[in-house]
C-alpha cells in the first residue's frame, strides 16, 4: 500500500488540537511600522511538540488504517519533524512505525544522531533506518515495503513530508 492513490473515501482521524491559535506579534509589527502581523501557532497542535504536519497525518493515518495497514513508514532527514510526528501518530493509533532517516547535514556533530527528534522517535517506539547521505532513502523504504509484504504484512508508505494528494487534504480542511 502507498499513499499515492487515496482510498475511495478520505478518512480523517483527529490528532491535532484545532484550530491552533493566532497570536499577534505586536513588537515586530511596531518595529516594522505596521501592518499588524500575526502568527499561526501550529506548534500548539499537541502531537509530540506540534507542527503543521499533524494536519496531513490526520488524513494519511486515516487512509493507512482504512486500508488495513499494520506498519506506517516515511522518509526524512535525521532530525525530521515530519518523521517525529509520524512516530507520535503511530504511537497514539497503534500501527508500527518505521522511519528512513537520511544523513544529510554536513558535519552534524556527535550528538546529532542521538538527540532531539531522533531520541523522541526512539521513545515513541519507531524503528529507525539511518540512510547514508549518498544513498536513496526512498529506494530503501520501497525495498522494505516489498520485504514486509513478503512476510504477509501490510505496510503503508508516506512520501517525504507527507506531501501528496492525501496529505494535502490536511491543508484543504
ZIVEN-V28681 format. One record per residue. N is the residue number from 1. SS is DSSP state (@ for helix, = for strand, . for the rest). NEAR is the number of other C-alpha atoms within 8 Angstrom. D_FIRST is the distance of its C-alpha to the first C-alpha in Angstrom with 1 decimal. Layout:
BEGIN
n=N ss=SS near=NEAR d_first=D_FIRST
n=N ss=SS near=NEAR d_first=D_FIRST
END
This chain:
BEGIN
n=1 ss=. near=8 d_first=0.0
n=2 ss== near=8 d_first=3.7
n=3 ss=. near=14 d_first=7.0
n=4 ss=. near=7 d_first=8.8
n=5 ss=. near=7 d_first=9.0
n=6 ss=. near=10 d_first=10.0
n=7 ss=. near=8 d_first=10.3
n=8 ss=. near=4 d_first=13.8
n=9 ss=. near=5 d_first=15.5
n=10 ss=. near=10 d_first=15.2
n=11 ss=. near=8 d_first=15.6
n=12 ss=. near=10 d_first=17.7
n=13 ss=. near=8 d_first=18.4
n=14 ss=. near=5 d_first=21.8
n=15 ss=. near=11 d_first=21.9
n=16 ss=. near=10 d_first=24.6
n=17 ss=. near=8 d_first=28.4
n=18 ss=. near=5 d_first=28.8
n=19 ss=. near=4 d_first=30.7
n=20 ss=. near=10 d_first=31.5
n=21 ss=. near=8 d_first=35.2
n=22 ss== near=8 d_first=36.9
n=23 ss== near=8 d_first=39.7
n=24 ss== near=8 d_first=42.7
n=25 ss=. near=10 d_first=43.5
n=26 ss=@ near=8 d_first=47.3
n=27 ss=@ near=6 d_first=48.6
n=28 ss=@ near=8 d_first=46.4
n=29 ss=@ near=12 d_first=47.3
n=30 ss=@ near=9 d_first=50.9
n=31 ss=@ near=7 d_first=50.8
n=32 ss=@ near=7 d_first=49.3
n=33 ss=. near=6 d_first=51.8
n=34 ss=. near=8 d_first=49.3
n=35 ss=. near=6 d_first=47.4
n=36 ss=. near=9 d_first=46.0
n=37 ss=. near=10 d_first=42.6
n=38 ss== near=8 d_first=39.9
n=39 ss== near=8 d_first=36.8
n=40 ss== near=8 d_first=33.6
n=41 ss=. near=10 d_first=33.0
n=42 ss=@ near=10 d_first=29.2
n=43 ss=@ near=9 d_first=30.2
n=44 ss=@ near=11 d_first=31.0
n=45 ss=. near=15 d_first=27.5
n=46 ss=. near=10 d_first=27.9
n=47 ss=. near=12 d_first=24.7
n=48 ss=. near=7 d_first=25.8
n=49 ss=. near=8 d_first=28.3
n=50 ss=. near=12 d_first=26.9
n=51 ss=. near=12 d_first=25.6
n=52 ss=. near=9 d_first=24.3
n=53 ss=@ near=10 d_first=20.6
n=54 ss=@ near=13 d_first=20.7
n=55 ss=@ near=12 d_first=20.8
n=56 ss=@ near=15 d_first=17.4
n=57 ss=@ near=15 d_first=16.0
n=58 ss=@ near=14 d_first=17.3
n=59 ss=@ near=16 d_first=14.9
n=60 ss=@ near=14 d_first=11.9
n=61 ss=@ near=12 d_first=12.3
n=62 ss=@ near=13 d_first=13.2
n=63 ss=@ near=15 d_first=10.0
n=64 ss=@ near=12 d_first=8.1
n=65 ss=@ near=9 d_first=10.8
n=66 ss=@ near=9 d_first=11.1
n=67 ss=. near=8 d_first=7.7
n=68 ss=. near=7 d_first=9.2
n=69 ss=. near=14 d_first=7.7
n=70 ss=. near=11 d_first=10.5
n=71 ss== near=12 d_first=10.1
n=72 ss== near=15 d_first=9.7
n=73 ss== near=13 d_first=10.6
n=74 ss== near=15 d_first=12.6
n=75 ss== near=16 d_first=15.4
n=76 ss== near=15 d_first=19.0
n=77 ss== near=9 d_first=22.6
n=78 ss=. near=13 d_first=24.2
n=79 ss=. near=11 d_first=25.6
n=80 ss=. near=10 d_first=22.8
n=81 ss=@ near=8 d_first=23.2
n=82 ss=@ near=11 d_first=19.6
n=83 ss=@ near=13 d_first=18.6
n=84 ss=@ near=13 d_first=21.3
n=85 ss=@ near=14 d_first=20.3
n=86 ss=@ near=11 d_first=16.6
n=87 ss=@ near=15 d_first=18.2
n=88 ss=@ near=12 d_first=20.6
n=89 ss=@ near=12 d_first=18.1
n=90 ss=@ near=13 d_first=16.3
n=91 ss=@ near=12 d_first=19.8
n=92 ss=@ near=6 d_first=20.8
n=93 ss=@ near=6 d_first=17.9
n=94 ss=. near=6 d_first=17.2
n=95 ss=. near=10 d_first=13.8
n=96 ss== near=11 d_first=14.5
n=97 ss== near=14 d_first=14.4
n=98 ss== near=13 d_first=14.5
n=99 ss== near=14 d_first=16.1
n=100 ss== near=16 d_first=16.8
n=101 ss== near=15 d_first=20.2
n=102 ss== near=13 d_first=22.2
n=103 ss=. near=10 d_first=26.0
n=104 ss=. near=8 d_first=27.1
n=105 ss=. near=5 d_first=30.3
n=106 ss=. near=4 d_first=33.4
n=107 ss=. near=4 d_first=35.7
n=108 ss=. near=7 d_first=33.9
n=109 ss=. near=5 d_first=36.3
n=110 ss=@ near=5 d_first=36.1
n=111 ss=@ near=7 d_first=34.6
n=112 ss=@ near=10 d_first=31.8
n=113 ss=@ near=8 d_first=29.3
n=114 ss=. near=7 d_first=30.5
n=115 ss=. near=9 d_first=31.3
n=116 ss=@ near=8 d_first=30.1
n=117 ss=@ near=11 d_first=26.3
n=118 ss=@ near=12 d_first=25.7
n=119 ss=@ near=9 d_first=27.9
n=120 ss=@ near=10 d_first=26.3
n=121 ss=@ near=14 d_first=22.8
n=122 ss=@ near=10 d_first=24.3
n=123 ss=@ near=7 d_first=26.2
n=124 ss=. near=9 d_first=23.1
n=125 ss=. near=10 d_first=21.6
n=126 ss=. near=12 d_first=19.0
n=127 ss== near=8 d_first=18.8
n=128 ss== near=10 d_first=19.9
n=129 ss== near=8 d_first=19.5
n=130 ss== near=9 d_first=22.4
n=131 ss== near=12 d_first=22.1
n=132 ss=. near=8 d_first=25.5
n=133 ss=. near=8 d_first=26.3
n=134 ss=. near=4 d_first=26.6
n=135 ss=. near=6 d_first=23.1
n=136 ss=. near=8 d_first=19.8
n=137 ss=@ near=12 d_first=17.6
n=138 ss=@ near=9 d_first=14.5
n=139 ss=@ near=7 d_first=15.1
n=140 ss=@ near=10 d_first=15.6
n=141 ss=@ near=13 d_first=12.3
n=142 ss=@ near=9 d_first=10.5
n=143 ss=@ near=8 d_first=12.9
n=144 ss=@ near=8 d_first=12.1
n=145 ss=@ near=11 d_first=8.4
n=146 ss=@ near=8 d_first=9.9
n=147 ss=@ near=8 d_first=12.7
n=148 ss=@ near=11 d_first=10.9
n=149 ss=@ near=10 d_first=9.2
n=150 ss=@ near=7 d_first=12.8
n=151 ss=. near=6 d_first=14.1
n=152 ss=. near=6 d_first=12.3
n=153 ss=. near=10 d_first=10.3
n=154 ss=. near=11 d_first=7.0
n=155 ss== near=14 d_first=6.0
n=156 ss== near=14 d_first=4.9
n=157 ss== near=13 d_first=6.7
n=158 ss== near=13 d_first=9.6
n=159 ss=. near=11 d_first=12.1
n=160 ss=@ near=9 d_first=15.7
n=161 ss=@ near=10 d_first=17.4
n=162 ss=@ near=13 d_first=14.6
n=163 ss=. near=9 d_first=16.0
n=164 ss=. near=9 d_first=14.1
n=165 ss=@ near=9 d_first=14.7
n=166 ss=@ near=16 d_first=13.1
n=167 ss=@ near=14 d_first=15.1
n=168 ss=@ near=10 d_first=18.1
n=169 ss=@ near=10 d_first=18.5
n=170 ss=@ near=12 d_first=19.9
n=171 ss=@ near=8 d_first=22.7
n=172 ss=@ near=5 d_first=23.3
n=173 ss=. near=4 d_first=23.8
END
